[in-house]
Amino acid sequence: MKVNQYEDKKYQILEQLFHAQGETVSGVQLSDTAGISRVAVWKHIKALKASGLPIEAHPKGYTLNRPEDLLYPFCFKETWRPRIFYFPQVTTTMDTAKQLARDGAPHLSCCIAGHQTHGRGRLNRQWISDQGGLWFTLILKPELPPPFAYIYNFAAATSLSRTINGLFDLNTRVKWPNDLLLNDKKVCGLLSEMETQADMVKYIGIGMGLNVNNMPNQKELKATSIKAQLGHFVSRRQILEAFLEDLSKIIRQPDIPDIMTHWRKQTSTIGSQVQVETLDHTHQGRAIGVDDSGSLIIETDDGKTKTILYGDCFHKRKKRGKEPTQ
């Protein structure tokens, strides 16, 4: 069995409910399709509901609510189905994606989880992954040396930002090095990991946690979700499918200067007063640019410029000054 196929009877039942698109399906129909008794159908429905799926029982059968939000492979366009790997719950999609990549998952695959029990961000910080969010890791297998792998992180951030803006008429911005902000509040975080073989990339994993229909709790300071901004439920699958379509075009023949130019157009970091914390130092100043290597350029209060390869960046209040360097 391929790793993204679901031969279990309950997934056959779920697929039939999905294709009904919100209409009620009788227990007899489900029983006949799955080749099991109606009692067995009821037990599988109970298990599906326990996993968090919005299935309602009626005298005439069963209904799957919000089928447009389901993230199983059979819900996606046919071209994406072999690349979609969905799990109701994992420890972290990054670790699961790592094993999938080693087991032969193709380039531009997507490992998705309904819930992560030990989701993590940079520096092994806890990433809260409540139901309703879009938690996934991209599996990329480009043929290139490791020093150029960074461009895929910038491409993914840019693509997701403009996908959200295009679908919902929002103003999502990218923040150096790996966040998305919506009305100055964090809506998505990215985490990249890589495995190499000799002097080439074996695979890149880009973990992305997007707050969609979940409501970030009070512990997540300055965080928001798409639902919180719009005031209504949205389809996670619509976001993911549109994002994958857009990203696939960008990375088909990745052009580093072009990707970085588009990233700069989407960022709120350039022009902001920032504080950047690296492993051994804290830098403060005005962000005046991000070069094609992905490094942040800041101008300190004494007029000096510093180039920072990586670190935690915090936006502070903006000041008037020179035009940002692109």
Residue frames relative to the residue before (quaternion, step in Angstrom):
aa qw qx qy qz dx dy dz
M 1.0000 0.0000 0.0000 0.0000 0.00 0.00 0.00
K 0.4443 -0.6695 0.5234 0.2836 3.58 -0.94 0.86
V 0.6010 -0.6283 0.3608 0.3375 3.53 -1.07 0.76
N 0.7391 0.3718 -0.2599 0.4979 3.62 1.09 -0.32
Q 0.5194 0.5920 -0.4399 0.4315 3.58 1.20 0.50
Y 0.1929 -0.7816 0.5875 0.0819 3.55 -1.11 0.74
E 0.0627 -0.8370 0.5435 -0.0076 3.56 -0.17 1.31
D 0.4319 0.6911 -0.4624 0.3494 3.57 1.28 -0.05
K 0.5928 -0.6096 0.4004 0.3414 3.57 -1.03 0.81
K 0.6539 0.5285 -0.3437 0.4184 3.59 0.91 -0.77
Y 0.6526 0.4916 -0.3318 0.4716 3.58 1.11 -0.54
Q 0.5699 0.5466 -0.3832 0.4792 3.59 1.18 -0.42
I 0.6383 0.5154 -0.3094 0.4808 3.55 1.06 -0.82
L 0.6597 0.5107 -0.3038 0.4601 3.56 0.91 -0.93
E 0.6485 0.5195 -0.3268 0.4504 3.59 0.93 -0.82
Q 0.6516 0.5048 -0.3205 0.4667 3.59 0.98 -0.77
L 0.6399 0.5071 -0.3212 0.4798 3.59 1.02 -0.76
F 0.6271 0.5407 -0.3338 0.4505 3.58 1.02 -0.76
H 0.7022 0.4730 -0.2735 0.4565 3.57 0.83 -0.98
A 0.5808 0.5684 -0.3786 0.4430 3.59 1.22 -0.28
Q 0.2427 -0.8365 0.4650 0.1584 3.58 1.36 -0.25
G 0.8070 -0.3086 0.1261 0.4874 3.53 0.71 1.16
E 0.5683 0.5677 -0.3897 0.4504 3.58 1.27 -0.07
T 0.5406 -0.6311 0.4525 0.3238 3.57 -1.20 0.57
V 0.1537 -0.7643 0.6221 0.0720 3.56 -1.02 0.90
S 0.4314 -0.7289 0.4690 0.2504 3.58 -0.74 1.03
G 0.6138 -0.5477 0.4260 0.3765 3.53 -1.24 0.46
V 0.6052 0.5611 -0.3482 0.4446 3.58 1.12 -0.68
Q 0.6572 0.5085 -0.3080 0.4634 3.57 0.92 -0.91
L 0.6705 0.4933 -0.2963 0.4683 3.58 0.91 -0.90
S 0.6327 0.5407 -0.3138 0.4570 3.54 1.05 -0.81
D 0.6752 0.4969 -0.2887 0.4624 3.58 0.92 -0.93
T 0.6697 0.5106 -0.3020 0.4468 3.59 0.93 -0.92
A 0.7471 0.4036 -0.2157 0.4821 3.56 0.88 -0.94
G 0.3711 -0.7507 0.4720 0.2756 3.57 1.23 -0.37
I 0.5871 0.5369 -0.3765 0.4746 3.55 1.09 0.79
S 0.6338 -0.5375 0.3899 0.3968 3.57 -1.27 0.23
R 0.6212 -0.5427 0.4043 0.3951 3.57 -1.26 0.33
V 0.5876 0.5507 -0.3698 0.4633 3.59 1.14 -0.53
A 0.6487 0.5039 -0.3079 0.4801 3.57 1.03 -0.83
V 0.6016 0.5506 -0.3491 0.4616 3.58 1.08 -0.74
W 0.6596 0.5157 -0.3054 0.4536 3.57 0.91 -0.96
K 0.6478 0.5176 -0.3203 0.4580 3.61 0.98 -0.81
H 0.6636 0.4902 -0.3031 0.4770 3.59 1.01 -0.80
I 0.6134 0.5343 -0.3406 0.4715 3.58 1.04 -0.74
K 0.6363 0.5333 -0.3158 0.4593 3.57 0.99 -0.88
A 0.6646 0.4985 -0.2986 0.4698 3.59 0.97 -0.86
L 0.6438 0.5206 -0.3160 0.4633 3.58 1.01 -0.80
K 0.6507 0.5043 -0.3090 0.4762 3.56 1.00 -0.84
A 0.6419 0.5342 -0.3207 0.4469 3.59 1.03 -0.80
S 0.6536 0.5062 -0.3100 0.4696 3.59 1.19 -0.53
G 0.6534 -0.5525 0.2986 0.4227 3.57 1.30 0.04
L 0.4964 0.6657 -0.4340 0.3493 3.59 1.23 0.00
P 0.4139 -0.7422 0.4756 0.2273 3.63 -0.87 0.94
I 0.1859 0.7804 -0.5639 0.1961 3.56 0.34 1.30
E 0.1601 -0.7885 0.5901 0.0665 3.56 -0.89 0.99
A 0.2986 -0.7357 0.5823 0.1748 3.55 -1.08 0.80
H 0.0688 -0.7822 0.6192 0.0032 3.58 -0.99 0.92
P 0.6649 -0.4791 0.3653 0.4415 3.60 -1.19 0.22
K 0.7370 0.4079 -0.2296 0.4876 3.60 1.10 -0.67
G 0.7947 -0.2536 0.1577 0.5284 3.60 1.18 0.00
Y 0.6043 -0.5603 0.4466 0.3486 3.54 -1.17 -0.69
T 0.1350 -0.7839 0.6038 0.0525 3.55 -1.16 0.73
L 0.2566 -0.7300 0.6137 0.1568 3.54 -1.05 0.87
N 0.2559 -0.7712 0.5667 0.1364 3.56 -0.61 1.16
R 0.8509 0.1181 -0.1204 0.4975 3.54 -1.20 0.65
P 0.0532 0.8306 -0.5516 0.0556 3.62 0.70 0.99
E 0.5875 0.5975 -0.3686 0.4024 3.60 1.17 -0.49
D 0.6724 0.4900 -0.2985 0.4676 3.60 1.26 -0.22
L 0.4832 0.6770 -0.4335 0.3467 3.58 1.27 -0.11
L 0.2380 -0.8268 0.5052 0.0675 3.59 -0.94 0.93
Y 0.3768 0.7186 -0.4986 0.3053 3.59 1.18 0.45
P 0.6803 -0.5160 0.3177 0.4123 3.64 -1.12 0.54
F 0.6807 0.5150 -0.3091 0.4193 3.61 0.90 -0.87
C 0.5989 0.5739 -0.3556 0.4307 3.61 1.26 -0.18
F 0.6693 0.5242 -0.2901 0.4395 3.58 1.19 -0.47
K 0.6614 -0.4592 0.3942 0.4429 3.53 -1.32 0.19
E 0.6531 -0.5714 0.3314 0.3704 3.54 -1.06 0.79
T 0.6378 0.5537 -0.3376 0.4155 3.61 1.00 -0.75
W 0.7293 0.4315 -0.2402 0.4736 3.59 1.13 -0.61
R 0.4938 0.7143 -0.4169 0.2686 3.60 1.14 -0.48
P 0.6803 0.4805 -0.3277 0.4460 3.67 0.85 -0.77
R 0.7101 0.4543 -0.2516 0.4754 3.59 1.24 -0.35
I 0.6159 0.5490 -0.3456 0.4470 3.59 1.26 -0.03
F 0.0235 -0.7795 0.6249 -0.0373 3.57 -0.83 1.08
Y 0.0086 -0.8329 0.5517 -0.0415 3.57 -0.34 1.22
F 0.0416 -0.7777 0.6272 -0.0090 3.56 -1.04 0.91
P 0.4927 -0.6666 0.4618 0.3155 3.63 -0.80 0.91
Q 0.8026 -0.0600 0.0610 0.5903 3.57 1.04 -0.77
V 0.0391 0.7645 -0.6425 0.0351 3.56 -1.05 0.86
T 0.6079 -0.4959 0.4298 0.4469 3.56 -1.25 0.08
T 0.7457 -0.2104 0.1605 0.6114 3.57 0.89 -1.02
T 0.5136 -0.6558 0.4491 0.3232 3.60 -0.94 0.82
M 0.5841 0.5887 -0.3808 0.4089 3.61 1.09 -0.59
D 0.6874 0.4652 -0.2854 0.4791 3.60 0.88 -0.90
T 0.6502 0.5056 -0.3176 0.4698 3.58 1.01 -0.80
A 0.6464 0.5213 -0.3115 0.4621 3.59 1.00 -0.84
K 0.5961 0.5748 -0.3547 0.4342 3.57 1.07 -0.73
Q 0.6860 0.4623 -0.2814 0.4863 3.57 0.95 -0.88
L 0.6220 0.5383 -0.3364 0.4585 3.59 1.02 -0.76
A 0.6433 0.5233 -0.3189 0.4589 3.58 0.98 -0.86
R 0.6751 0.4875 -0.2907 0.4713 3.56 0.97 -0.85
D 0.6881 0.4771 -0.2712 0.4747 3.56 1.17 -0.63
G 0.6837 -0.5390 0.2753 0.4076 3.60 1.24 0.16
A 0.3015 0.7414 -0.5424 0.2556 3.61 1.14 0.36
P 0.4641 -0.7202 0.4374 0.2732 3.63 -0.83 0.92
H 0.6938 -0.4507 0.3753 0.4180 3.53 -1.37 0.25
L 0.8307 0.1280 -0.1661 0.5157 3.54 -1.07 0.90
S 0.2988 0.7062 -0.5622 0.3097 3.52 0.86 1.10
C 0.2355 -0.7779 0.5733 0.1040 3.54 -1.26 0.41
C 0.1541 -0.7769 0.6083 0.0522 3.56 -0.66 1.18
I 0.0570 -0.8256 0.5598 -0.0413 3.57 -0.48 1.27
A 0.0952 -0.7819 0.6130 0.0610 3.56 -1.14 0.66
G 0.4695 -0.6458 0.5217 0.3005 3.53 -1.13 0.69
H 0.7886 -0.0319 0.0561 0.6114 3.55 1.14 -0.72
Q 0.1964 -0.7520 0.6173 0.1221 3.56 -1.13 0.74
T 0.3458 -0.7547 0.5182 0.2055 3.56 -0.82 0.95
H 0.7940 0.1339 -0.0693 0.5889 3.59 1.17 -0.56
G 0.0562 0.8178 -0.5662 0.0864 3.56 0.82 1.00
R 0.0693 -0.8158 0.5740 0.0167 3.56 -1.00 0.78
G 0.2784 -0.7233 0.6076 0.1736 3.50 -1.31 0.55
R 0.7869 -0.2580 0.2158 0.5174 3.55 -1.19 -0.53
L 0.8396 0.1590 -0.1508 0.4971 3.55 -1.25 0.69
N 0.5882 -0.6236 0.3328 0.3928 3.57 1.20 0.72
R 0.2932 0.7433 -0.5416 0.2611 3.58 1.09 0.64
Q 0.5402 -0.6200 0.4555 0.3410 3.57 -1.11 0.66
W 0.1378 -0.7554 0.6355 0.0811 3.54 -1.08 0.85
I 0.3057 -0.7703 0.5332 0.1702 3.58 -0.50 1.20
S 0.0727 -0.8316 0.5492 -0.0389 3.56 -0.63 1.20
D 0.0169 -0.8401 0.5411 -0.0351 3.54 0.39 1.24
Q 0.6384 -0.4998 0.4153 0.4125 3.55 -1.30 0.35
G 0.7233 0.4183 -0.3207 0.4462 3.55 -1.02 0.85
G 0.6225 0.5067 -0.3446 0.4868 3.56 1.27 -0.26
L 0.4053 -0.6735 0.5534 0.2754 3.55 -1.31 0.17
W 0.0083 0.8193 -0.5662 0.0894 3.54 -0.18 1.38
F 0.2524 0.7859 -0.5258 0.2055 3.59 -0.42 1.13
T 0.2150 -0.7362 0.6228 0.1545 3.52 -1.37 0.33
L 0.3359 -0.7201 0.5768 0.1894 3.53 -0.89 1.00
I 0.1920 -0.7432 0.6296 0.1202 3.55 -1.10 0.77
L 0.0090 -0.8104 0.5831 -0.0559 3.56 -0.50 1.24
K 0.0846 -0.8034 0.5892 0.0179 3.55 -0.98 0.87
P 0.0735 0.8269 -0.5508 0.0859 3.57 0.56 1.15
E 0.3897 -0.6873 0.5547 0.2608 3.55 -1.19 0.52
L 0.4438 0.6629 -0.4854 0.3578 3.56 0.02 1.32
P 0.5812 -0.5760 0.4356 0.3750 3.60 -1.22 0.38
P 0.6656 -0.5512 0.3386 0.3723 3.62 -1.10 0.64
P 0.6323 0.5616 -0.3775 0.3773 3.69 0.86 -0.69
F 0.7075 0.4497 -0.2664 0.4757 3.61 1.18 -0.43
A 0.4348 0.7354 -0.4408 0.2754 3.58 1.27 -0.05
Y 0.5474 0.6572 -0.3890 0.3423 3.60 1.13 -0.62
I 0.6078 0.6064 -0.3622 0.3628 3.58 1.05 -0.73
Y 0.6065 0.5665 -0.3613 0.4250 3.60 1.14 -0.53
N 0.6036 0.5448 -0.3543 0.4619 3.58 1.12 -0.57
F 0.6696 0.4825 -0.2880 0.4857 3.57 0.97 -0.89
A 0.6342 0.5287 -0.3307 0.4571 3.59 1.03 -0.75
A 0.6680 0.5062 -0.3016 0.4545 3.58 0.94 -0.91
A 0.6554 0.5109 -0.3145 0.4589 3.60 0.94 -0.87
T 0.6595 0.5097 -0.3016 0.4629 3.57 0.93 -0.93
S 0.6784 0.5102 -0.2886 0.4429 3.55 0.88 -0.97
L 0.6786 0.4782 -0.3064 0.4658 3.60 0.87 -0.89
S 0.6209 0.5531 -0.3391 0.4400 3.58 1.01 -0.78
R 0.7384 0.4035 -0.2503 0.4789 3.58 0.75 -0.96
T 0.5597 0.5757 -0.3921 0.4490 3.59 1.20 -0.40
I 0.6653 0.4944 -0.2959 0.4748 3.58 0.88 -0.95
N 0.6683 0.5052 -0.3026 0.4546 3.57 0.92 -0.92
G 0.6761 0.5067 -0.2921 0.4482 3.55 0.98 -0.84
L 0.6898 0.4871 -0.2812 0.4559 3.58 0.99 -0.79
F 0.8414 0.2259 -0.0536 0.4880 3.55 0.88 -0.98
D 0.4160 -0.7268 0.4570 0.2999 3.59 1.29 0.16
L 0.3836 0.7001 -0.4963 0.3413 3.55 0.90 1.01
N 0.3987 -0.7013 0.5342 0.2525 3.56 -1.29 0.05
T 0.0619 0.8057 -0.5790 0.1089 3.55 0.49 1.23
R 0.0974 -0.8009 0.5907 0.0125 3.57 -0.91 0.98
V 0.4013 -0.6939 0.5346 0.2677 3.57 -1.15 0.55
K 0.1802 -0.7660 0.6099 0.0940 3.55 -1.11 0.77
W 0.4606 -0.6844 0.4897 0.2821 3.55 -0.84 0.97
P 0.6343 -0.2620 -0.7252 -0.0562 1.57 -1.80 1.70
N 0.8545 0.1914 -0.0127 0.4827 3.61 1.07 -0.58
D 0.5878 0.5577 -0.4002 0.4280 3.62 0.96 0.73
L 0.2399 -0.7026 0.6377 0.2055 3.51 -1.39 0.24
L 0.1706 -0.7874 0.5889 0.0639 3.54 -0.96 0.96
L 0.0991 -0.7577 0.6431 0.0508 3.53 -1.16 0.74
N 0.8055 -0.1049 -0.0051 0.5833 3.55 -0.38 1.28
D 0.6876 -0.5231 0.2433 0.4409 3.52 0.98 1.06
K 0.6241 0.4866 -0.3600 0.4941 3.59 1.21 0.38
K 0.5348 -0.6528 0.4326 0.3173 3.56 -1.01 0.82
V 0.0820 -0.8022 0.5911 0.0161 3.54 -0.83 1.06
C 0.8046 0.0698 -0.0203 0.5894 3.59 1.21 -0.43
G 0.1194 -0.7668 0.6260 0.0766 3.53 -1.17 0.70
L 0.2065 -0.7716 0.5914 0.1108 3.57 -1.16 0.65
L 0.0328 -0.7700 0.6372 0.0077 3.54 -1.18 0.69
S 0.1229 -0.8175 0.5614 0.0389 3.58 -0.74 1.06
E 0.0039 0.7589 -0.6512 0.0018 3.52 -1.13 0.78
M 0.1418 -0.8103 0.5680 0.0280 3.55 -1.11 0.65
E 0.1344 -0.7453 0.6438 0.1096 3.53 -1.24 0.57
T 0.1771 -0.8062 0.5600 0.0710 3.56 -0.89 0.94
Q 0.1371 -0.7443 0.6451 0.1052 3.50 -1.36 0.33
A 0.7900 -0.0484 -0.0538 0.6089 3.54 -0.47 1.28
D 0.7608 -0.3465 0.2552 0.4859 3.62 -0.72 -1.01
M 0.6344 0.5063 -0.3351 0.4785 3.58 1.19 0.55
V 0.5616 -0.5779 0.4699 0.3603 3.54 -1.26 0.44
K 0.2948 -0.7318 0.5866 0.1826 3.56 -0.97 0.88
Y 0.7320 -0.2623 0.1404 0.6129 3.54 1.04 -0.83
I 0.2568 -0.7166 0.6262 0.1686 3.52 -1.36 0.43
G 0.1453 -0.7603 0.6254 0.0987 3.55 -1.02 0.81
I 0.0607 -0.7826 0.6193 0.0190 3.57 -0.75 1.04
G 0.1774 -0.7985 0.5715 0.0659 3.54 -0.35 1.29
M 0.0309 -0.8045 0.5925 -0.0274 3.57 -0.85 0.99
G 0.0713 -0.7886 0.6105 0.0159 3.55 -0.84 1.03
L 0.0255 -0.8262 0.5605 -0.0506 3.56 -0.33 1.30
N 0.3308 -0.7261 0.5711 0.1929 3.56 -0.80 1.04
V 0.0402 -0.8199 0.5705 -0.0268 3.57 -0.43 1.24
N 0.8342 0.0028 0.0383 0.5501 3.59 0.17 -1.28
N 0.5252 0.5997 -0.4213 0.4325 3.57 1.28 0.08
M 0.3211 -0.7225 0.5773 0.2041 3.54 -1.24 0.43
P 0.3763 -0.7397 0.5038 0.2397 3.63 -0.35 1.16
N 0.4035 -0.7337 0.4899 0.2427 3.56 -0.88 0.91
Q 0.7348 -0.4615 0.2844 0.4077 3.54 -1.31 0.21
K 0.5792 0.5873 -0.3789 0.4196 3.58 1.21 -0.38
E 0.6680 0.4647 -0.2891 0.5043 3.57 1.21 -0.54
L 0.1907 -0.8283 0.5199 0.0856 3.55 0.21 1.32
K 0.8545 0.0759 -0.0903 0.5060 3.53 -1.07 0.86
A 0.4744 0.6350 -0.4644 0.3949 3.57 0.98 0.88
T 0.0477 -0.7841 0.6185 0.0213 3.55 -1.20 0.56
S 0.2815 -0.7273 0.5883 0.2136 3.56 -1.31 -0.08
I 0.6409 -0.5171 0.3880 0.4140 3.56 -1.24 0.33
K 0.6388 0.5245 -0.3272 0.4580 3.58 0.98 -0.80
A 0.6449 0.5277 -0.3264 0.4462 3.58 0.97 -0.82
Q 0.6877 0.4775 -0.2794 0.4702 3.57 1.05 -0.75
L 0.7353 0.4176 -0.2309 0.4813 3.59 1.00 -0.80
G 0.3856 -0.7379 0.4689 0.2949 3.55 1.13 -0.66
H 0.7691 0.2466 -0.1880 0.5589 3.58 1.22 0.32
F 0.6578 -0.5158 0.4022 0.3734 3.53 -1.35 0.40
V 0.0571 -0.7758 0.6265 0.0486 3.58 -1.16 0.68
S 0.5459 -0.6335 0.4516 0.3109 3.56 -1.23 0.49
R 0.3744 -0.7257 0.5350 0.2169 3.56 -0.71 1.08
R 0.6404 0.5345 -0.3362 0.4373 3.57 1.01 -0.76
Q 0.6043 0.5510 -0.3523 0.4550 3.58 1.05 -0.70
I 0.6534 0.5063 -0.3074 0.4715 3.57 0.96 -0.87
L 0.7043 0.4841 -0.2787 0.4381 3.56 0.76 -1.07
E 0.6697 0.5003 -0.3109 0.4523 3.59 0.89 -0.88
A 0.6588 0.4961 -0.3082 0.4742 3.59 0.96 -0.85
F 0.6343 0.5339 -0.3168 0.4607 3.57 1.05 -0.80
L 0.6723 0.4952 -0.3030 0.4593 3.59 0.87 -0.92
E 0.6265 0.5326 -0.3329 0.4615 3.58 1.03 -0.78
D 0.6915 0.4771 -0.2789 0.4653 3.58 0.89 -0.95
L 0.6752 0.5023 -0.3016 0.4481 3.57 0.85 -0.96
S 0.6276 0.5582 -0.3471 0.4172 3.59 0.95 -0.82
K 0.6453 0.5098 -0.3208 0.4699 3.60 1.09 -0.67
I 0.6545 0.5330 -0.3108 0.4370 3.57 1.00 -0.85
I 0.7923 0.3417 -0.1677 0.4768 3.58 0.84 -0.97
R 0.3685 0.7229 -0.5080 0.2890 3.60 1.22 0.16
Q 0.7523 -0.0475 0.0315 0.6563 3.56 1.04 -0.86
P 0.1801 -0.8525 0.4785 0.1086 3.58 0.40 1.23
D 0.1312 -0.7642 0.6307 0.0300 3.52 -0.91 1.08
I 0.3776 -0.7803 0.4481 0.2184 3.58 -0.20 1.29
P 0.6846 0.4626 -0.3237 0.4610 3.68 0.71 -0.87
D 0.6558 0.5137 -0.3191 0.4519 3.60 0.98 -0.80
I 0.6476 0.5116 -0.3175 0.4671 3.59 0.95 -0.86
M 0.6854 0.4820 -0.2908 0.4618 3.57 0.88 -0.90
T 0.6021 0.5483 -0.3545 0.4595 3.60 1.09 -0.64
H 0.6750 0.4752 -0.2865 0.4863 3.59 0.94 -0.88
W 0.6135 0.5377 -0.3531 0.4582 3.60 1.05 -0.71
R 0.6558 0.5210 -0.3151 0.4464 3.59 0.91 -0.89
K 0.6383 0.5279 -0.3268 0.4551 3.58 1.05 -0.72
Q 0.7187 0.4469 -0.2362 0.4774 3.58 1.18 -0.61
T 0.6232 0.6111 -0.3361 0.3538 3.59 1.20 -0.32
S 0.2815 -0.7221 0.6041 0.1858 3.53 -1.29 0.52
T 0.4948 0.6764 -0.4222 0.3456 3.59 1.26 -0.01
I 0.6710 0.4834 -0.3088 0.4698 3.58 0.86 -0.93
G 0.7610 0.2986 -0.2611 0.5134 3.52 -0.74 1.12
S 0.6381 0.5259 -0.3252 0.4588 3.59 1.25 -0.25
Q 0.4606 -0.5922 0.5710 0.3333 3.52 -1.31 0.42
V 0.0371 -0.8352 0.5475 -0.0368 3.58 -0.70 1.06
Q 0.1768 -0.7009 0.6716 0.1625 3.47 -1.41 0.29
V 0.0828 -0.8116 0.5784 -0.0044 3.56 -0.66 1.14
E 0.1445 -0.7987 0.5819 0.0508 3.55 -0.69 1.12
T 0.1161 -0.7692 0.6270 0.0419 3.53 -0.73 1.14
L 0.7501 -0.3931 0.2593 0.4643 3.59 -1.25 -0.05
D 0.8354 0.1989 -0.0724 0.5072 3.59 0.97 -0.78
H 0.7960 0.2267 -0.1243 0.5473 3.59 1.21 0.06
T 0.2488 -0.7287 0.6115 0.1821 3.54 -1.29 0.42
H 0.1388 -0.7985 0.5844 0.0396 3.58 -0.74 1.09
Q 0.0619 -0.7853 0.6151 0.0322 3.57 -1.06 0.76
G 0.3564 0.7193 -0.5438 0.2447 3.53 -1.07 0.73
R 0.5925 -0.5421 0.4490 0.3919 3.52 -1.30 -0.36
A 0.3889 -0.7094 0.5361 0.2411 3.58 -0.81 1.01
I 0.0791 -0.8297 0.5524 0.0122 3.58 -0.57 1.13
G 0.8267 -0.0729 0.0330 0.5569 3.60 1.20 -0.04
V 0.1795 -0.7058 0.6645 0.1677 3.51 -1.44 0.13
D 0.3056 -0.7884 0.5032 0.1784 3.57 -0.56 1.11
D 0.7125 -0.4851 0.3005 0.4083 3.57 -1.28 0.16
S 0.6072 0.5239 -0.3691 0.4697 3.60 1.25 -0.12
G 0.5542 -0.6236 0.3776 0.4018 3.58 1.33 -0.10
S 0.5012 0.6597 -0.4228 0.3671 3.59 1.27 0.11
L 0.4072 -0.7063 0.5322 0.2283 3.55 -1.09 0.80
I 0.1817 -0.7664 0.6091 0.0932 3.57 -0.98 0.90
I 0.0191 -0.8051 0.5927 -0.0111 3.56 -0.73 1.05
E 0.2827 -0.7152 0.6113 0.1866 3.51 -1.28 0.52
T 0.3135 -0.7717 0.5271 0.1681 3.56 -0.62 1.15
D 0.7065 -0.4808 0.3187 0.4101 3.57 -1.29 0.27
D 0.6928 0.4552 -0.2860 0.4807 3.59 1.16 -0.49
G 0.6316 -0.5947 0.3109 0.3883 3.57 1.29 0.37
K 0.5349 0.6174 -0.4123 0.4033 3.60 1.24 0.01
T 0.2973 -0.7355 0.5758 0.1977 3.58 -1.20 0.49
K 0.1005 -0.7768 0.6204 0.0390 3.51 -1.12 0.77
T 0.2340 -0.7492 0.6055 0.1317 3.52 -1.10 0.76
I 0.0958 -0.8169 0.5687 -0.0095 3.55 -0.63 1.18
L 0.3769 -0.7609 0.4886 0.2007 3.54 -0.62 1.16
Y 0.8013 -0.1284 0.1317 0.5693 3.58 0.90 -0.91
G 0.2948 0.7382 -0.5735 0.1981 3.54 -1.20 0.57
D 0.5641 -0.5501 0.4742 0.3928 3.55 -1.34 -0.04
C 0.1439 -0.8174 0.5566 0.0358 3.56 -0.64 1.13
F 0.0788 -0.7891 0.6091 0.0137 3.56 -0.88 0.99
H 0.3453 -0.7384 0.5439 0.1995 3.57 -0.79 1.03
K 0.1349 -0.7551 0.6370 0.0766 3.54 -1.06 0.85
R 0.7258 -0.3907 0.2708 0.4972 3.61 -1.17 -0.16
K 0.4644 -0.6890 0.4884 0.2667 3.54 -1.12 0.71
K 0.1825 -0.7578 0.6159 0.1145 3.54 -1.22 0.60
R 0.5186 -0.5968 0.4981 0.3562 3.53 -1.22 0.47
G 0.2458 0.7730 -0.5596 0.1699 3.53 -1.07 0.64
K 0.7986 -0.2619 0.2125 0.4985 3.54 -1.21 -0.56
E 0.5823 -0.5581 0.4502 0.3832 3.52 -1.23 0.46
P 0.5341 -0.6477 0.4260 0.3373 3.61 -0.95 0.77
T 0.4485 -0.6633 0.5311 0.2772 3.53 -1.17 0.67
Q 0.2543 -0.7792 0.5559 0.1387 3.56 -0.83 0.96
